Amino acid sequence: MGLTLGALQQSHGMIALSRRDAAGAEQMHPGPAVVVAAGDVITLQGVYGDYCRLRVWCGEGEAPRSGR
């Protein structure tokens, strides 16, 4: 929480495709200045390796294998 989507992109290489806030309002292609808040659901796009590192950073542990 408190991280902007721009900072997320810079630190983890992921871009935000959409953001749904705790009230259920959805925003497509949110800008880099948008701050991640508790209850947000963010759809991200990036390469699999960046996704795996993001999961570890979030404390979610190991990501599922890519099948490759």
Gaussian input, Z-matrix of N, CA and C with variables (Angstrom, degrees):
# hf/3-21g

backbone

0 1
 N
 C     1     B1
 C     2     B2     1     A1
 N     3     B3     2     A2     1     D1
 C     4     B4     3     A3     2     D2
 C     5     B5     4     A4     3     D3
 N     6     B6     5     A5     4     D4
 C     7     B7     6     A6     5     D5
 C     8     B8     7     A7     6     D6
 N     9     B9     8     A8     7     D7
 C    10    B10     9     A9     8     D8
 C    11    B11    10    A10     9     D9
 N    12    B12    11    A11    10    D10
 C    13    B13    12    A12    11    D11
 C    14    B14    13    A13    12    D12
 N    15    B15    14    A14    13    D13
 C    16    B16    15    A15    14    D14
 C    17    B17    16    A16    15    D15
 N    18    B18    17    A17    16    D16
 C    19    B19    18    A18    17    D17
 C    20    B20    19    A19    18    D18
 N    21    B21    20    A20    19    D19
 C    22    B22    21    A21    20    D20
 C    23    B23    22    A22    21    D21
 N    24    B24    23    A23    22    D22
 C    25    B25    24    A24    23    D23
 C    26    B26    25    A25    24    D24
 N    27    B27    26    A26    25    D25
 C    28    B28    27    A27    26    D26
 C    29    B29    28    A28    27    D27
 N    30    B30    29    A29    28    D28
 C    31    B31    30    A30    29    D29
 C    32    B32    31    A31    30    D30
 N    33    B33    32    A32    31    D31
 C    34    B34    33    A33    32    D32
 C    35    B35    34    A34    33    D33
 N    36    B36    35    A35    34    D34
 C    37    B37    36    A36    35    D35
 C    38    B38    37    A37    36    D36
 N    39    B39    38    A38    37    D37
 C    40    B40    39    A39    38    D38
 C    41    B41    40    A40    39    D39
 N    42    B42    41    A41    40    D40
 C    43    B43    42    A42    41    D41
 C    44    B44    43    A43    42    D42
 N    45    B45    44    A44    43    D43
 C    46    B46    45    A45    44    D44
 C    47    B47    46    A46    45    D45
 N    48    B48    47    A47    46    D46
 C    49    B49    48    A48    47    D47
 C    50    B50    49    A49    48    D48
 N    51    B51    50    A50    49    D49
 C    52    B52    51    A51    50    D50
 C    53    B53    52    A52    51    D51
 N    54    B54    53    A53    52    D52
 C    55    B55    54    A54    53    D53
 C    56    B56    55    A55    54    D54
 N    57    B57    56    A56    55    D55
 C    58    B58    57    A57    56    D56
 C    59    B59    58    A58    57    D57
 N    60    B60    59    A59    58    D58
 C    61    B61    60    A60    59    D59
 C    62    B62    61    A61    60    D60
 N    63    B63    62    A62    61    D61
 C    64    B64    63    A63    62    D62
 C    65    B65    64    A64    63    D63
 N    66    B66    65    A65    64    D64
 C    67    B67    66    A66    65    D65
 C    68    B68    67    A67    66    D66
 N    69    B69    68    A68    67    D67
 C    70    B70    69    A69    68    D68
 C    71    B71    70    A70    69    D69
 N    72    B72    71    A71    70    D70
 C    73    B73    72    A72    71    D71
 C    74    B74    73    A73    72    D72
 N    75    B75    74    A74    73    D73
 C    76    B76    75    A75    74    D74
 C    77    B77    76    A76    75    D75
 N    78    B78    77    A77    76    D76
 C    79    B79    78    A78    77    D77
 C    80    B80    79    A79    78    D78
 N    81    B81    80    A80    79    D79
 C    82    B82    81    A81    80    D80
 C    83    B83    82    A82    81    D81
 N    84    B84    83    A83    82    D82
 C    85    B85    84    A84    83    D83
 C    86    B86    85    A85    84    D84
 N    87    B87    86    A86    85    D85
 C    88    B88    87    A87    86    D86
 C    89    B89    88    A88    87    D87
 N    90    B90    89    A89    88    D88
 C    91    B91    90    A90    89    D89
 C    92    B92    91    A91    90    D90
 N    93    B93    92    A92    91    D91
 C    94    B94    93    A93    92    D92
 C    95    B95    94    A94    93    D93
 N    96    B96    95    A95    94    D94
 C    97    B97    96    A96    95    D95
 C    98    B98    97    A97    96    D96
 N    99    B99    98    A98    97    D97
 C   100   B100    99    A99    98    D98
 C   101   B101   100   A100    99    D99
 N   102   B102   101   A101   100   D100
 C   103   B103   102   A102   101   D101
 C   104   B104   103   A103   102   D102
 N   105   B105   104   A104   103   D103
 C   106   B106   105   A105   104   D104
 C   107   B107   106   A106   105   D105
 N   108   B108   107   A107   106   D106
 C   109   B109   108   A108   107   D107
 C   110   B110   109   A109   108   D108
 N   111   B111   110   A110   109   D109
 C   112   B112   111   A111   110   D110
 C   113   B113   112   A112   111   D111
 N   114   B114   113   A113   112   D112
 C   115   B115   114   A114   113   D113
 C   116   B116   115   A115   114   D114
 N   117   B117   116   A116   115   D115
 C   118   B118   117   A117   116   D116
 C   119   B119   118   A118   117   D117
 N   120   B120   119   A119   118   D118
 C   121   B121   120   A120   119   D119
 C   122   B122   121   A121   120   D120
 N   123   B123   122   A122   121   D121
 C   124   B124   123   A123   122   D122
 C   125   B125   124   A124   123   D123
 N   126   B126   125   A125   124   D124
 C   127   B127   126   A126   125   D125
 C   128   B128   127   A127   126   D126
 N   129   B129   128   A128   127   D127
 C   130   B130   129   A129   128   D128
 C   131   B131   130   A130   129   D129
 N   132   B132   131   A131   130   D130
 C   133   B133   132   A132   131   D131
 C   134   B134   133   A133   132   D132
 N   135   B135   134   A134   133   D133
 C   136   B136   135   A135   134   D134
 C   137   B137   136   A136   135   D135
 N   138   B138   137   A137   136   D136
 C   139   B139   138   A138   137   D137
 C   140   B140   139   A139   138   D138
 N   141   B141   140   A140   139   D139
 C   142   B142   141   A141   140   D140
 C   143   B143   142   A142   141   D141
 N   144   B144   143   A143   142   D142
 C   145   B145   144   A144   143   D143
 C   146   B146   145   A145   144   D144
 N   147   B147   146   A146   145   D145
 C   148   B148   147   A147   146   D146
 C   149   B149   148   A148   147   D147
 N   150   B150   149   A149   148   D148
 C   151   B151   150   A150   149   D149
 C   152   B152   151   A151   150   D150
 N   153   B153   152   A152   151   D151
 C   154   B154   153   A153   152   D152
 C   155   B155   154   A154   153   D153
 N   156   B156   155   A155   154   D154
 C   157   B157   156   A156   155   D155
 C   158   B158   157   A157   156   D156
 N   159   B159   158   A158   157   D157
 C   160   B160   159   A159   158   D158
 C   161   B161   160   A160   159   D159
 N   162   B162   161   A161   160   D160
 C   163   B163   162   A162   161   D161
 C   164   B164   163   A163   162   D162
 N   165   B165   164   A164   163   D163
 C   166   B166   165   A165   164   D164
 C   167   B167   166   A166   165   D165
 N   168   B168   167   A167   166   D166
 C   169   B169   168   A168   167   D167
 C   170   B170   169   A169   168   D168
 N   171   B171   170   A170   169   D169
 C   172   B172   171   A171   170   D170
 C   173   B173   172   A172   171   D171
 N   174   B174   173   A173   172   D172
 C   175   B175   174   A174   173   D173
 C   176   B176   175   A175   174   D174
 N   177   B177   176   A176   175   D175
 C   178   B178   177   A177   176   D176
 C   179   B179   178   A178   177   D177
 N   180   B180   179   A179   178   D178
 C   181   B181   180   A180   179   D179
 C   182   B182   181   A181   180   D180
 N   183   B183   182   A182   181   D181
 C   184   B184   183   A183   182   D182
 C   185   B185   184   A184   183   D183
 N   186   B186   185   A185   184   D184
 C   187   B187   186   A186   185   D185
 C   188   B188   187   A187   186   D186
 N   189   B189   188   A188   187   D187
 C   190   B190   189   A189   188   D188
 C   191   B191   190   A190   189   D189
 N   192   B192   191   A191   190   D190
 C   193   B193   192   A192   191   D191
 C   194   B194   193   A193   192   D192
 N   195   B195   194   A194   193   D193
 C   196   B196   195   A195   194   D194
 C   197   B197   196   A196   195   D195
 N   198   B198   197   A197   196   D196
 C   199   B199   198   A198   197   D197
 C   200   B200   199   A199   198   D198
 N   201   B201   200   A200   199   D199
 C   202   B202   201   A201   200   D200
 C   203   B203   202   A202   201   D201

   B1=1.4374
   B2=1.5214
   B3=1.3118
   B4=1.4519
   B5=1.5213
   B6=1.3144
   B7=1.4621
   B8=1.5295
   B9=1.3138
   B10=1.4600
   B11=1.5250
   B12=1.3109
   B13=1.4642
   B14=1.5268
   B15=1.3322
   B16=1.4616
   B17=1.5202
   B18=1.3399
   B19=1.4679
   B20=1.5234
   B21=1.3246
   B22=1.4614
   B23=1.5220
   B24=1.3170
   B25=1.4629
   B26=1.5290
   B27=1.3220
   B28=1.4672
   B29=1.5219
   B30=1.3286
   B31=1.4631
   B32=1.5210
   B33=1.3311
   B34=1.4623
   B35=1.5228
   B36=1.3239
   B37=1.4557
   B38=1.5159
   B39=1.3317
   B40=1.4620
   B41=1.5289
   B42=1.3375
   B43=1.4646
   B44=1.5194
   B45=1.3212
   B46=1.4636
   B47=1.5218
   B48=1.3347
   B49=1.4564
   B50=1.5235
   B51=1.3331
   B52=1.4621
   B53=1.5207
   B54=1.3243
   B55=1.4650
   B56=1.5256
   B57=1.3205
   B58=1.4674
   B59=1.5204
   B60=1.3292
   B61=1.4599
   B62=1.5275
   B63=1.3170
   B64=1.4668
   B65=1.5235
   B66=1.3353
   B67=1.4680
   B68=1.5256
   B69=1.3507
   B70=1.4582
   B71=1.5166
   B72=1.3389
   B73=1.4664
   B74=1.5242
   B75=1.3413
   B76=1.4656
   B77=1.5177
   B78=1.3193
   B79=1.4550
   B80=1.5240
   B81=1.3100
   B82=1.4581
   B83=1.5270
   B84=1.3275
   B85=1.4651
   B86=1.5256
   B87=1.3425
   B88=1.4605
   B89=1.5310
   B90=1.3033
   B91=1.4615
   B92=1.5188
   B93=1.3268
   B94=1.4604
   B95=1.5300
   B96=1.3302
   B97=1.4683
   B98=1.5280
   B99=1.3414
   B100=1.4672
   B101=1.5283
   B102=1.3301
   B103=1.4644
   B104=1.5311
   B105=1.3243
   B106=1.4600
   B107=1.5258
   B108=1.3373
   B109=1.4591
   B110=1.5272
   B111=1.3038
   B112=1.4689
   B113=1.5200
   B114=1.3149
   B115=1.4557
   B116=1.5105
   B117=1.3321
   B118=1.4674
   B119=1.5255
   B120=1.3128
   B121=1.4664
   B122=1.5244
   B123=1.3203
   B124=1.4586
   B125=1.5232
   B126=1.3204
   B127=1.4600
   B128=1.5208
   B129=1.3295
   B130=1.4546
   B131=1.5172
   B132=1.3189
   B133=1.4599
   B134=1.5140
   B135=1.3166
   B136=1.4575
   B137=1.5145
   B138=1.3057
   B139=1.4594
   B140=1.5224
   B141=1.3216
   B142=1.4641
   B143=1.5329
   B144=1.3159
   B145=1.4598
   B146=1.5279
   B147=1.3410
   B148=1.4676
   B149=1.5212
   B150=1.3289
   B151=1.4647
   B152=1.5373
   B153=1.3144
   B154=1.4694
   B155=1.5218
   B156=1.3264
   B157=1.4632
   B158=1.5246
   B159=1.3267
   B160=1.4647
   B161=1.5228
   B162=1.3118
   B163=1.4695
   B164=1.5167
   B165=1.3208
   B166=1.4642
   B167=1.5294
   B168=1.3292
   B169=1.4612
   B170=1.5380
   B171=1.3223
   B172=1.4727
   B173=1.5282
   B174=1.3234
   B175=1.4521
   B176=1.5168
   B177=1.3153
   B178=1.4635
   B179=1.5145
   B180=1.3042
   B181=1.4559
   B182=1.5173
   B183=1.2926
   B184=1.4565
   B185=1.5238
   B186=1.3159
   B187=1.4715
   B188=1.5114
   B189=1.3321
   B190=1.4647
   B191=1.5213
   B192=1.3026
   B193=1.4605
   B194=1.5263
   B195=1.3283
   B196=1.4682
   B197=1.5256
   B198=1.3055
   B199=1.4600
   B200=1.5117
   B201=1.3092
   B202=1.4674
   B203=1.4864
   A1=109.13
   A2=115.28
   A3=120.74
   A4=114.42
   A5=117.72
   A6=123.24
   A7=108.62
   A8=117.73
   A9=119.29
   A10=109.30
   A11=116.11
   A12=119.56
   A13=110.67
   A14=117.45
   A15=120.86
   A16=111.67
   A17=116.80
   A18=120.79
   A19=110.38
   A20=116.77
   A21=121.35
   A22=110.24
   A23=116.57
   A24=120.02
   A25=110.73
   A26=117.39
   A27=120.34
   A28=112.19
   A29=116.82
   A30=119.45
   A31=113.90
   A32=117.69
   A33=120.32
   A34=114.50
   A35=118.27
   A36=120.98
   A37=114.97
   A38=116.86
   A39=120.63
   A40=109.43
   A41=117.38
   A42=120.58
   A43=108.79
   A44=115.26
   A45=121.05
   A46=109.95
   A47=115.79
   A48=121.26
   A49=111.22
   A50=116.26
   A51=120.16
   A52=109.52
   A53=114.34
   A54=121.72
   A55=108.18
   A56=115.68
   A57=121.13
   A58=106.59
   A59=116.83
   A60=119.67
   A61=110.47
   A62=116.11
   A63=121.73
   A64=112.12
   A65=117.40
   A66=121.35
   A67=112.43
   A68=116.90
   A69=121.07
   A70=114.86
   A71=117.82
   A72=120.35
   A73=108.96
   A74=115.81
   A75=120.00
   A76=110.85
   A77=115.18
   A78=123.06
   A79=107.75
   A80=116.46
   A81=121.37
   A82=108.83
   A83=116.83
   A84=124.03
   A85=111.80
   A86=117.27
   A87=119.47
   A88=110.39
   A89=116.51
   A90=122.06
   A91=113.23
   A92=116.30
   A93=121.52
   A94=113.95
   A95=118.45
   A96=121.20
   A97=112.55
   A98=117.43
   A99=120.87
   A100=109.33
   A101=115.39
   A102=121.83
   A103=109.29
   A104=116.38
   A105=122.06
   A106=108.42
   A107=116.13
   A108=121.86
   A109=110.07
   A110=115.97
   A111=121.21
   A112=109.12
   A113=116.73
   A114=122.32
   A115=114.80
   A116=117.90
   A117=120.73
   A118=110.44
   A119=115.45
   A120=122.25
   A121=105.54
   A122=115.96
   A123=121.13
   A124=109.16
   A125=116.19
   A126=121.55
   A127=107.00
   A128=115.45
   A129=121.83
   A130=111.62
   A131=115.90
   A132=121.99
   A133=108.25
   A134=116.09
   A135=121.14
   A136=109.94
   A137=115.91
   A138=120.07
   A139=109.56
   A140=116.29
   A141=121.75
   A142=112.58
   A143=118.06
   A144=120.74
   A145=112.00
   A146=116.53
   A147=120.32
   A148=110.65
   A149=116.28
   A150=121.58
   A151=110.65
   A152=116.75
   A153=120.86
   A154=110.88
   A155=116.93
   A156=120.34
   A157=111.75
   A158=117.66
   A159=121.23
   A160=110.97
   A161=117.13
   A162=120.39
   A163=111.20
   A164=117.40
   A165=121.08
   A166=109.24
   A167=117.29
   A168=122.19
   A169=110.80
   A170=117.14
   A171=122.14
   A172=112.18
   A173=117.58
   A174=120.84
   A175=114.08
   A176=117.32
   A177=122.05
   A178=113.06
   A179=118.09
   A180=120.10
   A181=112.96
   A182=114.23
   A183=121.13
   A184=111.53
   A185=115.63
   A186=121.29
   A187=110.76
   A188=117.41
   A189=119.38
   A190=110.57
   A191=117.00
   A192=121.63
   A193=109.62
   A194=115.14
   A195=120.78
   A196=112.27
   A197=118.78
   A198=120.69
   A199=113.21
   A200=116.70
   A201=120.33
   A202=111.33
   D1=150.28
   D2=178.23
   D3=86.84
   D4=-7.28
   D5=179.32
   D6=-85.72
   D7=137.05
   D8=175.33
   D9=-80.05
   D10=158.63
   D11=177.64
   D12=-66.27
   D13=-30.51
   D14=175.56
   D15=-65.08
   D16=-41.54
   D17=177.75
   D18=-66.32
   D19=-37.58
   D20=176.76
   D21=-61.40
   D22=-42.94
   D23=179.12
   D24=-65.40
   D25=-43.23
   D26=-179.16
   D27=-66.03
   D28=-41.21
   D29=-174.74
   D30=-85.11
   D31=-25.55
   D32=-174.62
   D33=-125.65
   D34=-3.96
   D35=175.91
   D36=73.08
   D37=15.11
   D38=-178.28
   D39=-105.59
   D40=142.67
   D41=175.58
   D42=-110.74
   D43=147.34
   D44=-179.34
   D45=-88.84
   D46=126.25
   D47=176.67
   D48=-92.90
   D49=-33.59
   D50=178.04
   D51=-156.40
   D52=161.37
   D53=177.51
   D54=-141.23
   D55=129.40
   D56=174.13
   D57=-116.59
   D58=124.63
   D59=-178.20
   D60=-84.18
   D61=176.63
   D62=-175.74
   D63=-61.28
   D64=-25.85
   D65=179.08
   D66=-82.75
   D67=-8.07
   D68=177.97
   D69=97.88
   D70=-0.65
   D71=178.07
   D72=-73.53
   D73=130.53
   D74=-178.37
   D75=-108.12
   D76=138.40
   D77=178.09
   D78=-123.68
   D79=121.97
   D80=177.33
   D81=-86.39
   D82=140.50
   D83=178.56
   D84=50.58
   D85=57.52
   D86=179.67
   D87=-64.43
   D88=146.95
   D89=-177.06
   D90=-74.33
   D91=167.25
   D92=-176.54
   D93=-67.63
   D94=-18.48
   D95=-179.24
   D96=-83.92
   D97=-8.08
   D98=-179.33
   D99=-66.47
   D100=131.32
   D101=-178.84
   D102=-95.59
   D103=132.27
   D104=178.26
   D105=-73.39
   D106=128.64
   D107=-178.89
   D108=-119.80
   D109=161.25
   D110=176.84
   D111=-56.52
   D112=134.34
   D113=179.64
   D114=91.10
   D115=-8.62
   D116=177.83
   D117=-69.67
   D118=145.17
   D119=171.43
   D120=-119.34
   D121=119.18
   D122=-175.04
   D123=-117.00
   D124=130.38
   D125=174.10
   D126=-96.24
   D127=121.59
   D128=-175.72
   D129=-113.35
   D130=156.46
   D131=173.87
   D132=-128.62
   D133=137.91
   D134=177.78
   D135=-178.53
   D136=-179.18
   D137=178.33
   D138=-79.75
   D139=155.94
   D140=-172.82
   D141=-58.34
   D142=-40.36
   D143=-179.83
   D144=-62.05
   D145=-40.20
   D146=176.96
   D147=-65.64
   D148=-39.05
   D149=177.30
   D150=-60.31
   D151=-44.41
   D152=179.76
   D153=-62.41
   D154=-44.90
   D155=179.03
   D156=-65.01
   D157=-36.59
   D158=177.59
   D159=-64.31
   D160=-41.67
   D161=178.25
   D162=-60.87
   D163=-43.65
   D164=178.60
   D165=-63.73
   D166=-44.34
   D167=179.87
   D168=-59.69
   D169=-36.23
   D170=179.25
   D171=-79.80
   D172=-4.32
   D173=-179.73
   D174=81.89
   D175=18.46
   D176=-178.75
   D177=-90.09
   D178=-4.00
   D179=177.82
   D180=80.35
   D181=-160.12
   D182=-174.25
   D183=-71.27
   D184=136.39
   D185=176.93
   D186=-78.91
   D187=157.97
   D188=176.01
   D189=-62.26
   D190=152.02
   D191=-179.70
   D192=-68.43
   D193=148.08
   D194=-175.03
   D195=-78.79
   D196=-12.34
   D197=-179.15
   D198=87.43
   D199=4.41
   D200=179.42
   D201=-91.13

